Amino acid sequence: MEITNMSQALQLHAQFIKSQNQRNFSKLFTFAAQSPSGDLNYARLLLNTNPSLNSYYYNTIIRAYSHTSNPTHHFQALSLFIFMLQPHTNVPKPDTFTYSFALKSCGRLKLTQQAKQLHGFINKMGFGFDLYIQNALIHMYSEIGELVIARQVFDRMSHRDVVSWTSMIAGFVNHHLTVEAIQLFQRMLEVGVDVNEATVISVLRGCADSGALSVGRKVHGIVKEKGIDFKANVCTALIHMYSKCGCLESAREVFDDVLDRDVFVWTAMIYGLACHGMCKEAIELFLEMETCNVKPDERTIMVVLSAYRNAGLVREGYMFFNDVQKRYSMKPNIKHFGCMVDLLAKGGCLEEAEDFINAMPMKPDAVIWRTLIWACKVHADTERAERLMKHLELQGMSAHDSGSYILASNVYASTGKWCDKAEVRELMNKKGLVKPPGSSRIEVDGVVHEFVMGDYDHPDTEKIFIKLDQMVDKLRKEGYNPKVSEVMLEMDDEEKAIQLLHHSEKLALAYGLIRTCPGSKIRIVKNLRSCEDCHEFMKLISKVYQRDIIVRDRIRFHHFKNGDCSCKDYW
């Protein structure tokens, strides 16, 4: 009897009880535990009433628990694992598979101490050199953020398979160590390990985050060789990589070649268009997606809202947001509301944005309030900004949030309230909060170079600063005047101009001009929002040096060409 739903499973169970014949018991149990149409609670009931079942049944349900996103299930997996360790005569002892599933649940629950204890116990029981277990350890330590230990396990392995390499690469990517991930991938290729789908998707994510376009193209070549370039998940990763590396033409080529497009493929391409400022095209593609009867998900809605935001289409974006629940039977989540606040605030509708936040059906988080406060700073409404900062503090949402304190100090600095700024900074120090450093990356000859403000550690530092001086001399002839108001420090204008010149994206740009061929595009990835001075600097450089410059900041892409930017100075 083939089981397709729980109703049939219950009928089969009734037959077992009536006939005392449990010939198909394993089929019933496996369906209940593993099928999407099954019932884990029912499977556990079957196990509880038959505790003397062999290890297959215990491993099956522990595996099912460990593969869900429900924290309760992971605790149940560990509880059942501990039960197997007890001195029962009729209960099987854990084997290689049991340990690996228990490690997975420890990782999902971020149980660092228990994970290390379990690792020690595994070594004591003689399973520490099992390949399956070692791979599970790498995955677990990566998930709980113990990358150093994960790498130690990886380096000590006498034999590594594709899962070992992929788990370590994915761990690096998930924790934004993309340079390390790409280096490990290149080593993987050097030793001749054959990659799989999971490998290329992880590496493509790393390339997307770091802007490593040449490595991404290499991965695309591997994908074609393996014949998996038609798979929707691989195509989605490729579109995302090309889009985030500033190569929208290649992203569109991949998209156009996909025959069976799912919602993820469509969303990736719409996102690419929206973040590159091609907002009209993004909205048109979304409408085309609807005509193909592909239902949008929450991510799609977010991407379409960002297209309206980047284009400054306040009224149209508001209408779309209000139609989401009616048209797609989807309740907007807090990220959708946050995008609407950004749309309104960026468009200068500060009062409307504040009213919108106060009318939200859920409690706004610190990110939403910061979005409005930042817009108040941009639109010089410092009175509203200071009032909202006090509100944010009273709500207790900035207690352990460095972003809120940094924004507050910048607002005070912009109005010359240096004492208030100093108090905020002192409070940050007391709480142990640190401002994340601004950094910029540029890929040259397949190698990603990262710069931070005033970076003196790069091997070509001397050449970079000489180049910067040459660039400034040329720009001054074009009327460049540093926007010293961007420097939120109490110092004279000359010192502020030096601070601005040493911003990370300017260092990356200088290096790009030194190391790349005349006429070639320069692509830079920045982790923070571009300041007005750097934005103006890039525009002038594109004109003076006749170079196309593509900068990805935290907000969007900026395509600089002949002295203009694709964002039209709206970002």
HELIX and SHEET records of a PDB file:
HELIX    1   1 MET A    6  SER A   19  1                                  14    
HELIX    2   2 PHE A   25  GLN A   34  1                                  10    
HELIX    3   3 LEU A   40  ASN A   48  1                                   9    
HELIX    4   4 SER A   55  SER A   66  1                                  12    
HELIX    5   5 PRO A   71  LEU A   85  1                                  15    
HELIX    6   6 THR A   96  ARG A  108  1                                  13    
HELIX    7   7 THR A  112  LYS A  124  1                                  13    
HELIX    8   8 LEU A  131  GLU A  143  1                                  13    
HELIX    9   9 LEU A  147  ARG A  156  1                                  10    
HELIX   10  10 VAL A  162  ASN A  174  1                                  13    
HELIX   11  11 THR A  178  GLU A  190  1                                  13    
HELIX   12  12 GLU A  197  SER A  210  1                                  14    
HELIX   13  13 LEU A  213  LYS A  226  1                                  14    
HELIX   14  14 ALA A  232  LYS A  244  1                                  13    
HELIX   15  15 LEU A  248  ASP A  257  1                                  10    
HELIX   16  16 VAL A  263  CYS A  275  1                                  13    
HELIX   17  17 CYS A  279  THR A  291  1                                  13    
HELIX   18  18 GLU A  298  ALA A  311  1                                  14    
HELIX   19  19 VAL A  314  TYR A  328  1                                  15    
HELIX   20  20 ILE A  334  LYS A  346  1                                  13    
HELIX   21  21 LEU A  350  ASN A  358  1                                   9    
HELIX   22  22 ALA A  366  VAL A  378  1                                  13    
HELIX   23  23 THR A  382  LEU A  394  1                                  13    
HELIX   24  24 SER A  402  SER A  414  1                                  13    
HELIX   25  25 TRP A  418  LYS A  431  1                                  14    
HELIX   26  26 THR A  461  ARG A  476  1                                  16    
HELIX   27  27 VAL A  484  GLU A  486  5                                   3    
HELIX   28  28 ASP A  493  LEU A  501  1                                   9    
HELIX   29  29 SER A  504  ARG A  515  1                                  12    
HELIX   30  30 GLU A  532  VAL A  544  1                                  13    
SHEET    1   A 6 VAL A 447  VAL A 452  0                                        
SHEET    2   A 6 SER A 439  VAL A 444 -1                                        
SHEET    3   A 6 ILE A 522  LYS A 526 -1                                        
SHEET    4   A 6 ILE A 549  ARG A 552  1                                        
SHEET    5   A 6 PHE A 557  LYS A 561 -1                                        
SHEET    6   A 6 ASP A 564  CYS A 565 -1                                        
END                                                                             
